Amino acid sequence: MGGAAIVKLRPSPLVCRQAVELMSDYLDGALSGRDTRRLEKHLAVCESCRTYLEQLRLTISLSGSAGPDDLEPAALAELVDVFRKFRGGPDASSENDHA
Ligand SMILES: [Zn+2]
């Protein structure tokens, strides 16, 4: 086995929408090696995704987090609060200080 491994019928294994979904994890360093390669392959051929990634990177460096951009800081803080209550315990915050 392992002769003609690469099938050329699929020029774009990753559509833009999937690429965008991978980006925040990619910038977070949370993406698996395989997905990273898939994303980088797509970025190599897709200029609009490269532009989007740069904007995302900039947004993250300014805000310090990779949250959804339609989520306002206040809403995010509220969500974190809800999470703490949900998990219960006064020391619940100590186990993920780096969120
Ligand atoms: Zn794209």
Residues whose N, C-alpha, C, O or C-beta is under 5 A from the ligand:
A	BS01	ZN	C16 A19 C46 C49
